[in-house]
Amino acid sequence: MAAVFRRWAGTGLLHISDADRAAVHFSRLVSATPGPPASAVGADERAAWIADGVPVFVRAHRP
């Protein structure tokens, strides 16, 4: 993921100063779930959390 973010930053799609850290931030955003850690989440709810996390990341790193 960090390599992809480096490439996107190089083309001006995103403003990222540390691609490794950005990859961790991205993975946390798209893997977040409501409730306590390791709580059961249905497929639809998991997909909704992923779909919500991606635009948050993009807005944070928009050039």
NUVOVO-50023 format. One record per atom (N, C-alpha, C): atom name; chain; residue number from 0; residue in three letters; x negated, z, y. Coordinates in Angstrom, 1 decimal. Each point is the difference from the previous one (the first is absolute). Example, Ala and Ser with C-alpha at 12.3 -4.5 7.8 and 13.67 -1.06 7.14 Angstrom:
BEGIN
atomo = N | cadena = A | num = 0 | residuo = ala | px = -13.2 | pz = 7.8 | py = -5.7
atomo = CA | cadena = A | num = 0 | residuo = ala | px = 0.9 | pz = 0.0 | py = 1.2
atomo = C | cadena = A | num = 0 | residuo = ala | px = -0.9 | pz = 0.0 | py = 1.2
atomo = N | cadena = A | num = 1 | residuo = ser | px = 0.4 | pz = -0.7 | py = 1.1
atomo = CA | cadena = A | num = 1 | residuo = ser | px = -0.9 | pz = 0.0 | py = 1.1
atomo = C | cadena = A | num = 1 | residuo = ser | px = 0.8 | pz = 0.8 | py = 1.1
// end
This chain:
BEGIN
atomo = N | cadena = A | num = 0 | residuo = met | px = -0.8 | pz = 0.0 | py = -1.2
atomo = CA | cadena = A | num = 0 | residuo = met | px = 0.8 | pz = 0.0 | py = 1.2
atomo = C | cadena = A | num = 0 | residuo = met | px = -0.9 | pz = 0.0 | py = 1.3
atomo = N | cadena = A | num = 1 | residuo = ala | px = -1.0 | pz = 0.8 | py = -0.1
atomo = CA | cadena = A | num = 1 | residuo = ala | px = -0.9 | pz = 0.0 | py = 1.2
atomo = C | cadena = A | num = 1 | residuo = ala | px = -0.6 | pz = -1.4 | py = 0.3
atomo = N | cadena = A | num = 2 | residuo = ala | px = -0.4 | pz = -0.7 | py = -1.0
atomo = CA | cadena = A | num = 2 | residuo = ala | px = -0.5 | pz = -1.4 | py = 0.2
atomo = C | cadena = A | num = 2 | residuo = ala | px = 1.0 | pz = -0.9 | py = 0.6
atomo = N | cadena = A | num = 3 | residuo = val | px = 1.2 | pz = 0.2 | py = -0.4
atomo = CA | cadena = A | num = 3 | residuo = val | px = 1.1 | pz = -0.8 | py = 0.7
atomo = C | cadena = A | num = 3 | residuo = val | px = 0.2 | pz = 0.3 | py = 1.4
atomo = N | cadena = A | num = 4 | residuo = phe | px = 0.0 | pz = 1.3 | py = 0.3
atomo = CA | cadena = A | num = 4 | residuo = phe | px = 0.1 | pz = 0.5 | py = 1.4
atomo = C | cadena = A | num = 4 | residuo = phe | px = -1.2 | pz = -0.5 | py = 0.8
atomo = N | cadena = A | num = 5 | residuo = arg | px = -1.2 | pz = 0.1 | py = -0.5
atomo = CA | cadena = A | num = 5 | residuo = arg | px = -1.2 | pz = -0.6 | py = 0.7
atomo = C | cadena = A | num = 5 | residuo = arg | px = 0.2 | pz = -1.4 | py = 0.3
atomo = N | cadena = A | num = 6 | residuo = arg | px = 0.5 | pz = -0.8 | py = -0.9
atomo = CA | cadena = A | num = 6 | residuo = arg | px = 0.2 | pz = -1.4 | py = 0.2
atomo = C | cadena = A | num = 6 | residuo = arg | px = 1.1 | pz = -0.2 | py = 1.1
atomo = N | cadena = A | num = 7 | residuo = trp | px = 1.1 | pz = 0.7 | py = -0.1
atomo = CA | cadena = A | num = 7 | residuo = trp | px = 1.0 | pz = -0.1 | py = 1.0
atomo = C | cadena = A | num = 7 | residuo = trp | px = -0.4 | pz = 0.4 | py = 1.4
atomo = N | cadena = A | num = 8 | residuo = ala | px = -0.8 | pz = 1.0 | py = 0.0
atomo = CA | cadena = A | num = 8 | residuo = ala | px = -0.6 | pz = 0.5 | py = 1.3
atomo = C | cadena = A | num = 8 | residuo = ala | px = -0.9 | pz = -1.1 | py = 0.6
atomo = N | cadena = A | num = 9 | residuo = gly | px = -0.8 | pz = -0.6 | py = -0.9
atomo = CA | cadena = A | num = 9 | residuo = gly | px = -0.9 | pz = -1.1 | py = 0.4
atomo = C | cadena = A | num = 9 | residuo = gly | px = 0.7 | pz = -1.2 | py = 0.6
atomo = N | cadena = A | num = 10 | residuo = thr | px = 1.2 | pz = -0.2 | py = -0.5
atomo = CA | cadena = A | num = 10 | residuo = thr | px = 0.8 | pz = -1.2 | py = 0.6
atomo = C | cadena = A | num = 10 | residuo = thr | px = 0.9 | pz = 0.4 | py = 1.1
atomo = N | cadena = A | num = 11 | residuo = gly | px = 0.0 | pz = 1.3 | py = 0.4
atomo = CA | cadena = A | num = 11 | residuo = gly | px = 0.7 | pz = 0.5 | py = 1.1
atomo = C | cadena = A | num = 11 | residuo = gly | px = 1.5 | pz = 0.3 | py = -0.3
atomo = N | cadena = A | num = 12 | residuo = leu | px = 0.3 | pz = 0.1 | py = -1.3
atomo = CA | cadena = A | num = 12 | residuo = leu | px = 1.4 | pz = 0.3 | py = -0.3
atomo = C | cadena = A | num = 12 | residuo = leu | px = 0.3 | pz = 1.5 | py = 0.2
atomo = N | cadena = A | num = 13 | residuo = leu | px = -1.0 | pz = 0.9 | py = -0.3
atomo = CA | cadena = A | num = 13 | residuo = leu | px = 0.1 | pz = 1.4 | py = 0.2
atomo = C | cadena = A | num = 13 | residuo = leu | px = -1.2 | pz = 0.5 | py = 0.8
atomo = N | cadena = A | num = 14 | residuo = his | px = 0.2 | pz = 1.1 | py = 0.6
atomo = CA | cadena = A | num = 14 | residuo = his | px = -1.1 | pz = 0.7 | py = 0.7
atomo = C | cadena = A | num = 14 | residuo = his | px = -0.4 | pz = 1.2 | py = -0.8
atomo = N | cadena = A | num = 15 | residuo = ile | px = -1.1 | pz = -0.1 | py = -0.8
atomo = CA | cadena = A | num = 15 | residuo = ile | px = -0.4 | pz = 1.1 | py = -0.9
atomo = C | cadena = A | num = 15 | residuo = ile | px = -1.5 | pz = 0.2 | py = 0.2
atomo = N | cadena = A | num = 16 | residuo = ser | px = -0.3 | pz = 1.3 | py = 0.3
atomo = CA | cadena = A | num = 16 | residuo = ser | px = -1.4 | pz = 0.3 | py = 0.2
atomo = C | cadena = A | num = 16 | residuo = ser | px = -0.7 | pz = 0.5 | py = -1.3
atomo = N | cadena = A | num = 17 | residuo = asp | px = 0.8 | pz = 0.5 | py = -0.9
atomo = CA | cadena = A | num = 17 | residuo = asp | px = -0.5 | pz = 0.5 | py = -1.3
atomo = C | cadena = A | num = 17 | residuo = asp | px = 0.9 | pz = -0.4 | py = -1.1
atomo = N | cadena = A | num = 18 | residuo = ala | px = -0.3 | pz = -1.1 | py = -0.7
atomo = CA | cadena = A | num = 18 | residuo = ala | px = 0.8 | pz = -0.6 | py = -1.0
atomo = C | cadena = A | num = 18 | residuo = ala | px = 0.2 | pz = 1.0 | py = -1.2
atomo = N | cadena = A | num = 19 | residuo = asp | px = -1.0 | pz = 0.7 | py = -0.3
atomo = CA | cadena = A | num = 19 | residuo = asp | px = 0.2 | pz = 0.9 | py = -1.2
atomo = C | cadena = A | num = 19 | residuo = asp | px = 1.0 | pz = 1.1 | py = 0.4
atomo = N | cadena = A | num = 20 | residuo = arg | px = -0.1 | pz = 0.6 | py = 1.2
atomo = CA | cadena = A | num = 20 | residuo = arg | px = 1.0 | pz = 1.0 | py = 0.4
atomo = C | cadena = A | num = 20 | residuo = arg | px = 1.4 | pz = -0.6 | py = 0.1
atomo = N | cadena = A | num = 21 | residuo = ala | px = 0.1 | pz = -1.2 | py = 0.6
atomo = CA | cadena = A | num = 21 | residuo = ala | px = 1.3 | pz = -0.7 | py = 0.1
atomo = C | cadena = A | num = 21 | residuo = ala | px = 0.6 | pz = -0.2 | py = -1.4
atomo = N | cadena = A | num = 22 | residuo = ala | px = -0.8 | pz = -0.3 | py = -1.0
atomo = CA | cadena = A | num = 22 | residuo = ala | px = 0.5 | pz = -0.2 | py = -1.3
atomo = C | cadena = A | num = 22 | residuo = ala | px = 0.6 | pz = 1.2 | py = -0.6
atomo = N | cadena = A | num = 23 | residuo = val | px = -0.6 | pz = 1.2 | py = 0.3
atomo = CA | cadena = A | num = 23 | residuo = val | px = 0.5 | pz = 1.2 | py = -0.4
atomo = C | cadena = A | num = 23 | residuo = val | px = 1.3 | pz = 0.3 | py = 0.7
atomo = N | cadena = A | num = 24 | residuo = his | px = 0.0 | pz = -0.2 | py = 1.3
atomo = CA | cadena = A | num = 24 | residuo = his | px = 1.3 | pz = 0.2 | py = 0.8
atomo = C | cadena = A | num = 24 | residuo = his | px = 1.1 | pz = -0.8 | py = -0.5
atomo = N | cadena = A | num = 25 | residuo = phe | px = -0.3 | pz = -1.3 | py = -0.3
atomo = CA | cadena = A | num = 25 | residuo = phe | px = 1.0 | pz = -0.9 | py = -0.5
atomo = C | cadena = A | num = 25 | residuo = phe | px = 0.6 | pz = 0.5 | py = -1.4
atomo = N | cadena = A | num = 26 | residuo = ser | px = -0.9 | pz = 0.4 | py = -0.9
atomo = CA | cadena = A | num = 26 | residuo = ser | px = 0.4 | pz = 0.4 | py = -1.3
atomo = C | cadena = A | num = 26 | residuo = ser | px = 0.9 | pz = 1.3 | py = 0.1
atomo = N | cadena = A | num = 27 | residuo = arg | px = -0.3 | pz = 0.9 | py = 0.9
atomo = CA | cadena = A | num = 27 | residuo = arg | px = 0.8 | pz = 1.2 | py = 0.2
atomo = C | cadena = A | num = 27 | residuo = arg | px = 1.4 | pz = -0.4 | py = 0.6
atomo = N | cadena = A | num = 28 | residuo = leu | px = 0.0 | pz = -0.9 | py = 0.9
atomo = CA | cadena = A | num = 28 | residuo = leu | px = 1.3 | pz = -0.4 | py = 0.6
atomo = C | cadena = A | num = 28 | residuo = leu | px = 0.9 | pz = -0.6 | py = -1.0
atomo = N | cadena = A | num = 29 | residuo = val | px = -0.5 | pz = -0.9 | py = -0.9
atomo = CA | cadena = A | num = 29 | residuo = val | px = 0.9 | pz = -0.7 | py = -0.9
atomo = C | cadena = A | num = 29 | residuo = val | px = 0.2 | pz = 0.8 | py = -1.3
atomo = N | cadena = A | num = 30 | residuo = ser | px = -0.7 | pz = 1.2 | py = -0.2
atomo = CA | cadena = A | num = 30 | residuo = ser | px = 0.2 | pz = 0.8 | py = -1.2
atomo = C | cadena = A | num = 30 | residuo = ser | px = 0.8 | pz = 1.3 | py = 0.3
atomo = N | cadena = A | num = 31 | residuo = ala | px = 0.3 | pz = 0.2 | py = 1.3
atomo = CA | cadena = A | num = 31 | residuo = ala | px = 0.7 | pz = 1.2 | py = 0.4
atomo = C | cadena = A | num = 31 | residuo = ala | px = 1.4 | pz = 0.0 | py = -0.6
atomo = N | cadena = A | num = 32 | residuo = thr | px = 0.4 | pz = 1.2 | py = -0.3
atomo = CA | cadena = A | num = 32 | residuo = thr | px = 1.3 | pz = 0.2 | py = -0.6
atomo = C | cadena = A | num = 32 | residuo = thr | px = 0.6 | pz = 1.3 | py = 0.6
atomo = N | cadena = A | num = 33 | residuo = pro | px = 1.3 | pz = 0.1 | py = 0.1
atomo = CA | cadena = A | num = 33 | residuo = pro | px = 0.7 | pz = 1.2 | py = 0.5
atomo = C | cadena = A | num = 33 | residuo = pro | px = -0.2 | pz = 1.1 | py = -1.0
atomo = N | cadena = A | num = 34 | residuo = gly | px = 0.1 | pz = 1.2 | py = 0.5
atomo = CA | cadena = A | num = 34 | residuo = gly | px = 0.0 | pz = 1.2 | py = -0.9
atomo = C | cadena = A | num = 34 | residuo = gly | px = -1.4 | pz = 0.4 | py = -0.4
atomo = N | cadena = A | num = 35 | residuo = pro | px = -0.2 | pz = 0.9 | py = -0.9
atomo = CA | cadena = A | num = 35 | residuo = pro | px = -1.3 | pz = 0.5 | py = -0.4
atomo = C | cadena = A | num = 35 | residuo = pro | px = -0.8 | pz = -1.1 | py = -0.8
atomo = N | cadena = A | num = 36 | residuo = pro | px = -1.3 | pz = 0.1 | py = 0.0
atomo = CA | cadena = A | num = 36 | residuo = pro | px = -0.8 | pz = -0.9 | py = -0.7
atomo = C | cadena = A | num = 36 | residuo = pro | px = 0.4 | pz = -0.1 | py = -1.5
atomo = N | cadena = A | num = 37 | residuo = ala | px = -0.1 | pz = -1.2 | py = -0.6
atomo = CA | cadena = A | num = 37 | residuo = ala | px = 0.3 | pz = -0.3 | py = -1.4
atomo = C | cadena = A | num = 37 | residuo = ala | px = 1.5 | pz = 0.2 | py = -0.3
atomo = N | cadena = A | num = 38 | residuo = ser | px = 0.9 | pz = 0.0 | py = 1.1
atomo = CA | cadena = A | num = 38 | residuo = ser | px = 1.4 | pz = 0.1 | py = -0.3
atomo = C | cadena = A | num = 38 | residuo = ser | px = 0.5 | pz = -1.4 | py = -0.5
atomo = N | cadena = A | num = 39 | residuo = ala | px = 1.0 | pz = 0.0 | py = -0.8
atomo = CA | cadena = A | num = 39 | residuo = ala | px = 0.5 | pz = -1.3 | py = -0.5
atomo = C | cadena = A | num = 39 | residuo = ala | px = 0.7 | pz = -0.8 | py = 1.1
atomo = N | cadena = A | num = 40 | residuo = val | px = -0.3 | pz = -1.2 | py = 0.1
atomo = CA | cadena = A | num = 40 | residuo = val | px = 0.6 | pz = -0.9 | py = 1.0
atomo = C | cadena = A | num = 40 | residuo = val | px = 0.4 | pz = -1.3 | py = -0.7
atomo = N | cadena = A | num = 41 | residuo = gly | px = 1.2 | pz = -0.5 | py = 0.2
atomo = CA | cadena = A | num = 41 | residuo = gly | px = 0.5 | pz = -1.2 | py = -0.6
atomo = C | cadena = A | num = 41 | residuo = gly | px = -0.7 | pz = -1.2 | py = 0.5
atomo = N | cadena = A | num = 42 | residuo = ala | px = 0.1 | pz = -1.1 | py = -0.7
atomo = CA | cadena = A | num = 42 | residuo = ala | px = -0.7 | pz = -1.3 | py = 0.4
atomo = C | cadena = A | num = 42 | residuo = ala | px = 0.5 | pz = -0.5 | py = 1.3
atomo = N | cadena = A | num = 43 | residuo = asp | px = 1.3 | pz = 0.1 | py = 0.3
atomo = CA | cadena = A | num = 43 | residuo = asp | px = 0.5 | pz = -0.5 | py = 1.3
atomo = C | cadena = A | num = 43 | residuo = asp | px = -0.5 | pz = 0.9 | py = 1.2
atomo = N | cadena = A | num = 44 | residuo = glu | px = 0.0 | pz = 1.3 | py = -0.2
atomo = CA | cadena = A | num = 44 | residuo = glu | px = -0.5 | pz = 0.9 | py = 1.0
atomo = C | cadena = A | num = 44 | residuo = glu | px = -1.5 | pz = -0.2 | py = 0.2
atomo = N | cadena = A | num = 45 | residuo = arg | px = -0.8 | pz = -0.2 | py = -1.0
atomo = CA | cadena = A | num = 45 | residuo = arg | px = -1.4 | pz = -0.3 | py = 0.1
atomo = C | cadena = A | num = 45 | residuo = arg | px = -0.2 | pz = -1.3 | py = 0.7
atomo = N | cadena = A | num = 46 | residuo = ala | px = 0.7 | pz = -1.0 | py = -0.3
atomo = CA | cadena = A | num = 46 | residuo = ala | px = -0.1 | pz = -1.3 | py = 0.7
atomo = C | cadena = A | num = 46 | residuo = ala | px = 0.3 | pz = 0.1 | py = 1.5
atomo = N | cadena = A | num = 47 | residuo = ala | px = 1.0 | pz = 0.9 | py = 0.3
atomo = CA | cadena = A | num = 47 | residuo = ala | px = 0.3 | pz = 0.2 | py = 1.4
atomo = C | cadena = A | num = 47 | residuo = ala | px = -1.1 | pz = 0.7 | py = 0.8
atomo = N | cadena = A | num = 48 | residuo = trp | px = -0.7 | pz = 1.0 | py = -0.6
atomo = CA | cadena = A | num = 48 | residuo = trp | px = -1.1 | pz = 0.7 | py = 0.6
atomo = C | cadena = A | num = 48 | residuo = trp | px = -1.1 | pz = -1.0 | py = 0.2
atomo = N | cadena = A | num = 49 | residuo = ile | px = -0.3 | pz = -0.9 | py = -0.9
atomo = CA | cadena = A | num = 49 | residuo = ile | px = -1.1 | pz = -0.9 | py = 0.1
atomo = C | cadena = A | num = 49 | residuo = ile | px = 0.4 | pz = -1.0 | py = 1.2
atomo = N | cadena = A | num = 50 | residuo = ala | px = 1.2 | pz = -0.5 | py = 0.0
atomo = CA | cadena = A | num = 50 | residuo = ala | px = 0.4 | pz = -0.9 | py = 1.0
atomo = C | cadena = A | num = 50 | residuo = ala | px = 0.0 | pz = 0.6 | py = 1.4
atomo = N | cadena = A | num = 51 | residuo = asp | px = 0.2 | pz = 1.3 | py = 0.1
atomo = CA | cadena = A | num = 51 | residuo = asp | px = -0.1 | pz = 0.7 | py = 1.3
atomo = C | cadena = A | num = 51 | residuo = asp | px = -1.4 | pz = 0.3 | py = 0.4
atomo = N | cadena = A | num = 52 | residuo = gly | px = -0.9 | pz = 0.2 | py = -1.0
atomo = CA | cadena = A | num = 52 | residuo = gly | px = -1.4 | pz = 0.3 | py = 0.3
atomo = C | cadena = A | num = 52 | residuo = gly | px = -0.8 | pz = -1.2 | py = 0.6
atomo = N | cadena = A | num = 53 | residuo = val | px = 0.3 | pz = -1.2 | py = -0.5
atomo = CA | cadena = A | num = 53 | residuo = val | px = -0.8 | pz = -1.1 | py = 0.4
atomo = C | cadena = A | num = 53 | residuo = val | px = 0.1 | pz = -0.3 | py = 1.5
atomo = N | cadena = A | num = 54 | residuo = pro | px = 1.2 | pz = -0.1 | py = 0.5
atomo = CA | cadena = A | num = 54 | residuo = pro | px = 0.1 | pz = -0.3 | py = 1.5
atomo = C | cadena = A | num = 54 | residuo = pro | px = -0.6 | pz = 1.2 | py = 0.8
atomo = N | cadena = A | num = 55 | residuo = val | px = 0.0 | pz = 1.2 | py = -0.4
atomo = CA | cadena = A | num = 55 | residuo = val | px = -0.6 | pz = 1.1 | py = 0.7
atomo = C | cadena = A | num = 55 | residuo = val | px = -1.5 | pz = -0.3 | py = 0.1
atomo = N | cadena = A | num = 56 | residuo = phe | px = -0.6 | pz = -0.4 | py = -1.1
atomo = CA | cadena = A | num = 56 | residuo = phe | px = -1.4 | pz = -0.3 | py = 0.0
atomo = C | cadena = A | num = 56 | residuo = phe | px = -0.3 | pz = -1.2 | py = 0.9
atomo = N | cadena = A | num = 57 | residuo = val | px = 0.7 | pz = -1.0 | py = -0.1
atomo = CA | cadena = A | num = 57 | residuo = val | px = -0.2 | pz = -1.2 | py = 0.8
atomo = C | cadena = A | num = 57 | residuo = val | px = 0.1 | pz = 0.3 | py = 1.5
atomo = N | cadena = A | num = 58 | residuo = arg | px = 1.1 | pz = 0.8 | py = 0.4
atomo = CA | cadena = A | num = 58 | residuo = arg | px = 0.1 | pz = 0.4 | py = 1.4
atomo = C | cadena = A | num = 58 | residuo = arg | px = -1.2 | pz = 0.8 | py = 0.5
atomo = N | cadena = A | num = 59 | residuo = ala | px = -0.5 | pz = 0.9 | py = -0.9
atomo = CA | cadena = A | num = 59 | residuo = ala | px = -1.1 | pz = 0.8 | py = 0.4
atomo = C | cadena = A | num = 59 | residuo = ala | px = -1.3 | pz = -0.8 | py = 0.2
atomo = N | cadena = A | num = 60 | residuo = his | px = -0.1 | pz = -1.1 | py = -0.6
atomo = CA | cadena = A | num = 60 | residuo = his | px = -1.3 | pz = -0.8 | py = 0.0
atomo = C | cadena = A | num = 60 | residuo = his | px = 0.2 | pz = -1.4 | py = 0.7
atomo = N | cadena = A | num = 61 | residuo = arg | px = 1.1 | pz = -0.1 | py = 0.7
atomo = CA | cadena = A | num = 61 | residuo = arg | px = 0.2 | pz = -1.3 | py = 0.6
atomo = C | cadena = A | num = 61 | residuo = arg | px = -1.0 | pz = -0.2 | py = 1.1
atomo = N | cadena = A | num = 62 | residuo = pro | px = -0.6 | pz = -1.2 | py = 0.2
atomo = CA | cadena = A | num = 62 | residuo = pro | px = -1.0 | pz = -0.2 | py = 1.0
atomo = C | cadena = A | num = 62 | residuo = pro | px = 0.7 | pz = 0.0 | py = 1.4
// end
